[in-house]
Amino acid sequence: MSTKIDDWLLEILACPKSKAPLRYDEDANELVCDESGLAYPVRDGIPVLLVDEARKVA
């Protein structure tokens, strides 16, 4: 189930590892950091910004 992340929220969220901005991947329902190469899940509309919960992206 995909959830839309509000633009204002994306503007203030940052990757906890690199502190870089995140982009929302609607198909995967994840917040992706291109700098660190990590994707953070969004569960029940809530971003889980824990490095231990992130997966590496290619």
Secondary structure in CASP SS format (residue, H / E / C, confidence):
PFRMAT SS
TARGET T0000
AUTHOR 0000-0000-0000
METHOD secondary structure of the structure
MODEL  1
M C 1.00
S C 1.00
T C 1.00
K C 1.00
I C 1.00
D C 1.00
D H 1.00
W H 1.00
L H 1.00
L H 1.00
E H 1.00
I H 1.00
L C 1.00
A E 1.00
C C 1.00
P C 1.00
K C 1.00
S C 1.00
K C 1.00
A C 1.00
P E 1.00
L C 1.00
R E 1.00
Y E 1.00
D E 1.00
E C 1.00
D C 1.00
A C 1.00
N C 1.00
E E 1.00
L E 1.00
V E 1.00
C E 1.00
D C 1.00
E C 1.00
S C 1.00
G C 1.00
L E 1.00
A E 1.00
Y E 1.00
P E 1.00
V E 1.00
R E 1.00
D C 1.00
G C 1.00
I E 1.00
P E 1.00
V C 1.00
L C 1.00
L C 1.00
V H 1.00
D H 1.00
E H 1.00
A C 1.00
R E 1.00
K E 1.00
V C 1.00
A C 1.00
END
